[in-house]
Amino acid sequence: MSESFSRSESPEPVLLITGEYPPMSGGVGAYTAELAAALAARGRPVAVLTSVAAQDAVQDGPVTVYPTVARWDWRVWGQARRLAQEIGAGWVHVQYQAAAYAMHPAINFAPGGWRRAGLRVAWTYHDLLVPYLFPKAGNRVRRWVTDRPAAVCDLTIVTNEGDRRHLASSARRLACIPIGSNIHARPVGSVERAARRAQRGIGQDDLLVGYFGFLNRSKGGLVLVDALAKVAQSRPDVHLLMIGEQVGASDTTNYAYLQQVRAAIARYGLTPRVTWTGHLPAAEVSADLAACDVLLMPYLDGASLRRGTLMAGLAHGCAMVTTQPHAPIAELVEGRDLLYVPSDDAQAAAAAVLRLAADPPLAATLRVNARAAAAVFSWEGIAAAHEQYYDAV
């Protein structure tokens, strides 16, 4: 986000397209809502085209939401084009994750048609996971479908260094803009923290490990449970707080994975030690994150700035243990801001948790530095970076 561009006098409207949007559950939807609000706060007219499942979306602010897409199939080409022309959008900006579009490839091929209709198109990759497509479609075809928008769109945005490297040779114009936390942190004092632990049935001297966000295979839920079992051997007072909804709205495989995690918890005899909060208002999420001694996020694919749950942990000043990133994260320093462990290594994760439990000064240092690191990823700054690229093209 280091490039500097002049800002246009009259910002052109932008139409954000997303397969999910609050009140639907999902990180892409939450991100889009935050980005839309931040752009609107800077004076940029913003509209959102999304799924009919978001028909209860809040409409009393500066962002106009059109929850009118029943199926993300080929009809979305014309639907989005007509809406963009109706509102005079200078940009059509897709927020992309294959699962959010029901794995249908229509959205991947839409940018070419929109550009031929005179629209400028931006595309944000929230991940590079490939869609299903059809039986016997090989990885090469699916990868081509996933990467194709970068070669067509006027602007491609990625959220982390690994994705930037993957698309560097194919994107027409590429920008890397990390995401921010979709849970706004609020101060939680020691008295409220103690009260929250008591409310959750956690003693003040017990070890409370937290996990935040939906469960899916890439987030290492089974590793989390294995690590908890190992910690319990040394700290029989350990508890696990599972903060937030259990599964998201887009990926239907998440529920099956949740059952595997629950079965592992029962197999280890850990059920009495695990508390599931379910959906919570943001203020209560802040209270629960503050109540935890350690936040353990064992992503199988490594820590990444595209992970909203990682950003939330930083913003809330958590003493965090997560997995070694696959691509460097220059903004975060191991041992200063958080602790890294190898991916899919429950023993290492457990050892890191116990290390923080035994070293309160280190845990306190991580909390202070995590919050400082998160300040770089403000939504105001993220929106400003988007506008710089919009206006430069």
C-alpha positions in Angstrom: 0.0 0.0 0.0 2.9 2.3 -0.6 2.1 3.8 -4.0 1.0 7.4 -4.0 -1.6 8.6 -6.5 -3.7 11.8 -6.7 -7.4 11.5 -5.8 -10.1 12.5 -8.3 -12.3 15.5 -7.4 -15.5 13.6 -7.9 -15.2 9.9 -6.9 -16.9 7.6 -9.3 -19.4 5.1 -7.8 -18.3 1.6 -7.3 -20.4 -1.6 -7.5 -19.1 -4.3 -5.2 -20.1 -7.8 -6.1 -20.0 -10.5 -3.4 -21.6 -14.0 -3.1 -22.2 -13.4 0.6 -23.0 -10.3 2.7 -24.2 -9.8 6.3 -26.4 -11.1 7.8 -25.0 -14.1 5.9 -22.1 -15.7 7.8 -18.7 -15.5 6.0 -15.4 -13.7 6.0 -15.8 -12.4 2.5 -19.2 -10.8 3.2 -17.9 -9.3 6.5 -14.9 -7.9 4.6 -17.1 -6.4 1.9 -19.3 -4.7 4.4 -16.3 -3.1 6.1 -14.8 -2.0 2.8 -18.1 -0.6 1.6 -18.6 1.4 4.8 -15.0 2.7 4.7 -15.2 3.8 1.1 -18.5 5.5 1.7 -17.0 7.3 4.7 -14.4 8.8 2.3 -17.2 10.1 0.1 -17.2 7.3 -2.5 -20.7 6.3 -3.6 -21.0 2.5 -3.1 -23.5 -0.2 -3.9 -23.4 -3.9 -3.3 -24.8 -6.7 -5.5 -25.2 -9.9 -3.5 -27.3 -13.0 -2.8 -31.0 -13.0 -2.0 -30.0 -14.7 1.2 -28.8 -11.3 2.4 -32.2 -9.7 1.9 -32.2 -8.6 5.5 -29.0 -6.6 5.0 -28.9 -3.2 6.7 -30.1 -0.5 4.3 -30.2 2.6 6.5 -26.6 3.8 5.9 -24.7 5.3 2.9 -24.2 1.9 1.2 -27.1 0.6 -1.0 -27.4 -3.1 -1.0 -29.1 -5.1 -3.8 -29.7 -8.6 -2.5 -31.2 -9.8 -5.8 -29.0 -12.7 -7.1 -30.9 -16.0 -6.7 -28.2 -18.1 -8.5 -24.7 -17.2 -9.4 -24.9 -18.6 -12.9 -24.5 -17.0 -16.3 -27.4 -14.6 -15.8 -25.3 -12.6 -13.4 -23.4 -11.2 -16.4 -26.4 -9.1 -17.5 -27.7 -8.5 -14.0 -24.5 -6.9 -12.9 -24.0 -4.9 -16.1 -27.5 -3.4 -16.0 -27.2 -2.4 -12.3 -23.7 -0.9 -12.9 -25.0 1.1 -15.8 -28.1 2.2 -13.9 -26.1 3.6 -11.0 -23.4 5.0 -13.2 -20.6 2.9 -11.6 -17.1 3.7 -12.6 -16.0 0.3 -11.3 -17.4 -3.2 -10.9 -15.4 -4.8 -8.2 -15.8 -8.6 -7.5 -14.9 -10.0 -4.1 -13.9 -13.5 -5.0 -13.8 -16.8 -3.2 -15.0 -19.8 -5.2 -17.2 -21.2 -2.4 -19.1 -17.8 -2.1 -20.3 -18.3 -5.7 -21.4 -21.9 -5.2 -18.3 -23.1 -7.2 -20.0 -21.9 -10.4 -17.5 -20.5 -13.0 -19.8 -17.9 -14.5 -18.4 -15.1 -12.3 -14.8 -16.0 -13.5 -15.7 -15.4 -17.1 -17.8 -12.2 -16.5 -15.1 -9.6 -16.5 -14.4 -9.8 -20.2 -18.1 -9.2 -21.0 -18.3 -6.3 -18.6 -15.2 -4.7 -20.0 -16.6 -5.0 -23.5 -19.7 -3.1 -22.3 -17.5 -0.2 -21.2 -17.1 -1.0 -17.5 -13.9 -1.1 -15.6 -13.5 -4.2 -13.6 -11.5 -4.9 -10.4 -11.1 -8.3 -8.8 -10.1 -9.1 -5.2 -8.9 -12.7 -4.6 -9.7 -13.7 -1.0 -8.0 -17.0 -1.7 -6.9 -18.9 -4.8 -8.7 -22.1 -4.1 -10.0 -23.6 -7.3 -13.8 -24.3 -8.1 -15.2 -27.7 -8.6 -16.4 -27.0 -12.2 -17.5 -30.5 -13.4 -16.6 -34.2 -13.0 -13.1 -35.1 -14.3 -12.1 -31.4 -14.6 -8.4 -31.5 -13.9 -6.4 -29.2 -11.7 -4.9 -27.5 -14.7 -8.3 -26.4 -16.1 -9.6 -25.4 -12.6 -6.4 -23.3 -12.0 -6.8 -21.6 -15.4 -10.5 -20.7 -14.6 -9.4 -19.3 -11.2 -6.5 -17.3 -12.4 -8.2 -16.0 -15.6 -9.7 -12.9 -14.1 -6.3 -11.5 -13.2 -5.3 -11.5 -16.9 -8.6 -9.8 -17.9 -9.5 -7.3 -15.2 -8.3 -3.7 -15.1 -7.1 -4.2 -11.5 -6.4 -7.3 -9.5 -6.1 -7.1 -5.7 -4.6 -9.8 -3.5 -4.4 -9.7 0.3 -1.1 -11.4 0.9 2.4 -11.9 -0.5 1.9 -15.6 -1.5 -1.0 -14.8 -3.7 0.9 -11.8 -5.2 3.8 -14.0 -6.2 1.4 -16.5 -7.8 -0.3 -13.9 -10.0 2.7 -11.5 -10.6 3.3 -12.8 -14.1 -0.3 -13.0 -15.3 -2.1 -10.0 -13.9 -2.6 -6.9 -16.0 -2.3 -4.6 -13.0 -1.7 -6.1 -9.6 -2.0 -4.6 -6.1 -1.5 -6.1 -2.6 -3.8 -4.7 0.0 -4.0 -6.7 3.3 -7.4 -7.0 5.0 -8.4 -5.6 8.4 -10.3 -7.1 11.3 -14.0 -7.3 10.8 -14.5 -7.3 14.6 -13.7 -3.8 15.9 -11.7 -4.1 19.1 -12.9 -2.3 22.2 -10.9 -1.8 25.4 -11.6 -4.5 28.0 -10.3 -3.8 31.5 -9.1 -6.3 34.1 -12.3 -6.2 36.0 -14.4 -7.0 32.9 -11.9 -9.6 31.9 -12.2 -11.4 35.3 -16.0 -11.1 35.1 -16.0 -12.6 31.6 -13.9 -15.6 32.7 -16.2 -16.2 35.6 -19.2 -16.0 33.3 -17.6 -18.7 31.2 -16.9 -20.8 34.2 -13.1 -20.3 34.0 -11.1 -19.7 37.2 -8.7 -16.8 37.3 -5.7 -19.1 37.5 -6.9 -21.5 34.9 -5.3 -21.6 31.5 -7.8 -20.4 28.9 -6.9 -21.1 25.2 -9.1 -19.4 22.6 -9.9 -20.2 19.0 -11.8 -17.7 16.9 -13.9 -18.1 13.7 -15.5 -20.8 11.6 -14.2 -24.3 11.5 -13.0 -25.8 8.2 -10.2 -28.1 7.3 -7.7 -25.4 6.3 -7.9 -23.8 9.8 -6.6 -26.9 11.5 -9.4 -27.7 13.9 -8.2 -31.3 14.5 -4.7 -30.0 15.2 -6.3 -27.6 17.7 -7.9 -30.5 19.6 -4.8 -32.6 19.5 -2.8 -29.7 20.9 -5.4 -29.2 23.7 -5.1 -32.8 24.7 -1.3 -32.5 24.9 -1.5 -29.3 27.0 -4.0 -31.0 29.3 -1.3 -33.5 30.3 0.8 -30.7 31.9 -2.0 -28.3 32.7 -5.1 -30.1 33.8 -6.8 -26.7 34.4 -6.7 -25.9 30.7 -10.0 -24.9 28.9 -10.7 -24.2 25.2 -13.1 -21.3 24.3 -14.4 -21.7 20.7 -15.5 -18.1 19.9 -18.1 -17.3 17.2 -20.2 -19.4 14.8 -19.1 -22.9 14.2 -19.5 -23.0 10.4 -19.9 -20.4 7.6 -22.6 -20.0 5.0 -20.7 -20.8 1.8 -18.7 -24.0 2.2 -21.0 -27.0 2.7 -18.1 -29.2 3.7 -17.6 -27.3 6.9 -20.4 -29.0 8.8 -18.9 -32.5 8.1 -15.6 -31.2 9.4 -17.2 -29.8 12.5 -18.5 -33.3 13.3 -15.0 -34.7 13.0 -13.7 -32.1 15.4 -16.5 -32.8 17.9 -15.8 -36.5 17.7 -12.1 -35.9 18.4 -13.0 -33.8 21.4 -15.2 -36.6 22.8 -12.5 -39.2 22.0 -9.9 -37.4 24.1 -12.5 -36.9 26.9 -12.2 -33.1 26.5 -15.9 -32.3 26.1 -16.2 -30.7 29.6 -13.2 -28.4 28.8 -14.6 -27.0 25.6 -17.1 -24.1 25.5 -18.8 -23.1 22.2 -20.1 -19.6 22.2 -22.0 -19.6 19.0 -22.7 -16.3 17.2 -21.9 -13.2 19.3 -22.2 -9.4 18.9 -18.9 -7.8 18.2 -18.6 -6.4 21.8 -19.0 -9.8 23.3 -16.4 -11.3 20.9 -14.0 -8.6 22.2 -14.7 -9.6 25.8 -14.1 -13.3 25.0 -10.8 -12.6 23.2 -9.6 -10.5 26.1 -10.6 -13.3 28.5 -8.2 -15.8 26.8 -4.6 -16.3 27.9 -3.6 -17.6 24.5 -5.2 -17.5 21.1 -4.3 -20.6 19.1 -4.9 -20.5 15.3 -3.3 -23.5 13.7 -4.0 -22.8 10.0 -2.9 -25.8 7.9 -1.9 -23.5 5.0 0.1 -21.1 7.2 -0.6 -17.7 8.7 -1.6 -15.2 6.1 -2.8 -11.6 6.0 -5.8 -12.8 4.1 -7.1 -14.4 7.4 -9.6 -12.1 9.1 -9.4 -14.2 12.2 -5.6 -13.6 12.4 -6.2 -9.8 11.9 -8.9 -9.9 14.7 -6.4 -11.5 17.1 -3.9 -8.8 16.4 -6.4 -6.0 16.7 -7.5 -7.3 20.1 -4.0 -7.6 21.4 -4.1 -11.4 21.8 -1.0 -13.4 22.8 -1.2 -15.6 19.7 0.2 -18.9 18.5 -0.2 -19.6 14.8 1.5 -21.5 12.0 4.6 -20.5 10.1 3.5 -18.6 6.9 4.2 -20.1 3.5 5.2 -16.7 2.2 6.9 -14.0 4.3 4.8 -11.5 6.3 7.1 -8.5 6.6 4.7 -6.7 9.0 4.8 -9.5 11.6 7.9 -10.6 13.5 8.0 -14.0 15.3 8.7 -13.6 19.0 7.8 -9.9 18.9 4.2 -9.9 17.7 3.2 -13.6 17.9 4.7 -17.1 18.0 4.9 -19.3 14.9 4.9 -23.1 15.0 5.2 -25.6 12.1 1.9 -26.5 10.3 0.1 -29.6 11.3 2.2 -30.1 14.4 0.1 -30.4 17.5 3.2 -31.1 19.7 4.8 -27.8 18.7 1.5 -25.9 19.1 1.1 -27.3 22.6 4.6 -26.5 23.6 4.1 -22.9 22.4 0.9 -22.5 24.5 2.7 -23.9 27.5 5.6 -21.5 26.9 3.3 -18.5 27.0 1.5 -19.8 30.1 4.8 -20.1 31.9 6.2 -16.7 30.7 3.7 -13.9 31.6 6.1 -11.1 30.5 6.5 -12.7 27.1 2.7 -13.0 26.7 2.3 -9.4 27.8 4.9 -8.2 25.2 3.1 -10.1 22.4 -0.2 -8.5 23.4 1.2 -5.0 23.2 3.0 -5.6 20.0 0.1 -7.4 18.3 -2.1 -4.4 18.8 0.6 -2.1 17.5 1.1 -4.3 14.4 -2.7 -4.3 13.7 -2.8 -0.5 13.5 -1.2 -0.7 10.1 -4.3 -2.5 8.8 -7.0 0.1 9.5 -10.1 0.1 7.3 -9.5 3.8 6.5 -6.1 3.0 5.2 -7.4 0.0 3.2 -10.2 2.1 1.6 -7.6 4.8 0.8 -5.4 2.3 -0.9 -8.4 1.1 -3.0 -9.2 4.6 -4.1 -5.6 5.3 -5.1 -5.7 2.3 -7.5 -9.2 3.1 -8.7 -8.2 6.7 -9.6 -4.9 5.7 -11.1 -6.4 3.4 -13.8 
